[in-house]
Amino acid sequence: MKCIFCDIINRDLPAEVLYEDEQVISFLDIRPMNYGHALIVPKMHVENFLSLPEDQMGRVFIIAQKIACALRDALGFDGFNITINNGKAAGQTVFHLPIHIIPRYSHDTFQYKIDFKKYRNNELEEIGNSIRKCI
């Protein structure tokens, strides 16, 4: 299966690379939610967050923090979102793990539409118990 991020890593496709080392590459998203929207991608092809080996987790997040600081210093935004779209239902379109850092401005037009749920009766405890059994 063809992977656009692997093509960028292998230099088969162009990208505006912000950072690169042996394990991680970061580049600007070509379809940004705001200018400066950056991706941090492990060079090893992993489909999603759950597939990222534990020994690489730290490096990926260290670079994500480094890129977020550089974006802040360069662009002077008011805040930022860090997102990982894990799976098609969550909006993942390239099945090679990207971490998104999206610059945010007080008056930008990008909004999450959140419909907060409310637990009924003992649902909170029941769901908590189900999750704890799987840890």
N, C-alpha and C positions, 0 to 999 in steps of 0.2 A: 504494500500500500504506500502510495506517495505521501510524503509529509513535507509541508511547506517549511516548517521550522528546521527539519533536517537539511533541506535544500539551502536554507540561509546559513546554517552552521557549516556546511560543506562548501559554501561560497558559490553554489549553483544558482542562487538568486541573490539580488542585491538587498541590502538593508542598511539603515542608519544605525550602525553599531555604537553603543555607548560604552560598553565594557565587555571584556572577554578574558577568561583564563582557561585553564585545562578542563574545568568542570562545568562552567556556567558562561552563558552569553546574555547580554542585555541589548535590546534595540528598541527603537521607536515603533509603535504600532502604526501601520499604514491606514488604519481606520480608527483614528483616535476619538474618544468621547470628549476630550479636551486636548488642546495642544500640549505636547510633552508626555502624553500617555505612553508609558514604557512597559515593556515586557521583560521579565527575567525568566530564562529558560535553561533547564539543565541540558548539557550537551548530549548526555545519554538519552536515548529515546525512551521516555516513560509516558504512558498514555495519560495518566492523571495523578493527582495528589496521593492517592492511595497506593500507587505503584512506585513512588519515589523511595529508593532505598534509604533506610534510616541514616546510614553513614554519609549521605549527601544532603540530607535535610538541612543541617546547620549551615553548610556553605551557601546553599541557595538563599536562605533567609538572611545571612550576613550580607550578601550582595544586594538583596532587595532593600535592606536598610541603607546601604551605601548609595544606591541609585536614588532612593527617596530623598536622602540628604542633598545629593547633587541637584536633583530636580527643584527642591525647595530653594536652594541657593541661587540657581540659574534663573528660575521663573518667578520666584516671589509669590507663590500661590497662598491661599488662605488655609488650606487643608488638603488632604488627599485620601483616597480610598485605596486599600489593598484588597484585591479580589482574586479568587481562584474559582473559575467556573468548572465544576467537576461533573462531567456527564452532560449529555445532550439536554436533559430536562433543566439543567442549571445554566444553559446557554453556551456550553463548550462547543466550538465549531472546528477547532484544530485539535486533534487527539494526540497531542504532545504537550505535556504540562507547561502552561505559562502562568506566571504570577503577574497580575496587572497592577501597575501603580498609576492611578488616575488623578492628576492634579485637579483641585477643586477651588473655585472662586466663589465668594459670597453671593454673587449675582449671576452665576452660570445657570444654564437652563436644564442641566442634567439632574434628574430626580429619580430616586427609588420610590416606587409606589408600594408602600408597606401596609399590609392588612394584618395588624396584630391579632393573634388568636388569644382565646381565653380558655384555660383548662377548666373542666367541670369536675365536680365532686372529687374523686380520688385519682383523676387522670395524671396529675403531676407526679405523684408518688409511684403509680403503676408504670409510667413511662420511664421514670428514673430507675426503678427496679429492673425493668427489661434491659436497659442500657448497661447497668452495672454487671448484670449476668454475662454480658458479652465482652467485658473488659478483661 
